[in-house]
Amino acid sequence: MITMLEESSELIGLQVYTKEGIFLGTVDNVVMDIEEGEVNGIFVGETNPLLVEESKSTLLPFRWISAIGDIIILRHFPERISISGESE
C-alpha cells in the first residue's frame, strides 16, 4: 500500500527492494510532474549489480512501487537490466 507523502523528499534515502526481497539500491532523487504536483518516478543510484549491469543508476516509474514505509517495495522489476537497455 502506498501511503500519502507529506513531501516527495521523504523518499530520498529510502532503500528499494524487489517483491522477492532483493535489495536494488537507495533512492537518490525524485522525478516530479510540476504541473500536476505528482511523483512520476524515483532515481535509484548505485544499484545491485545482480539486477543492473555495472550497477548503473536507474530511473523507475512510480507505478512500479507497491509499498512505501521505512523501505520501498516494488511490484515490478525486470529479472535483470543490461547496459544495452534490454530487460532480461
Secondary structure, 3 states (H helix, E strand, C coil): CCCCCCCHHHHCCCEEECCCCCEEEEEEEEEEECCCCEEEEEEEECCCCCCEHHHCCEEEEHHHEEEECCCEEECCCCCCECCCCCEC
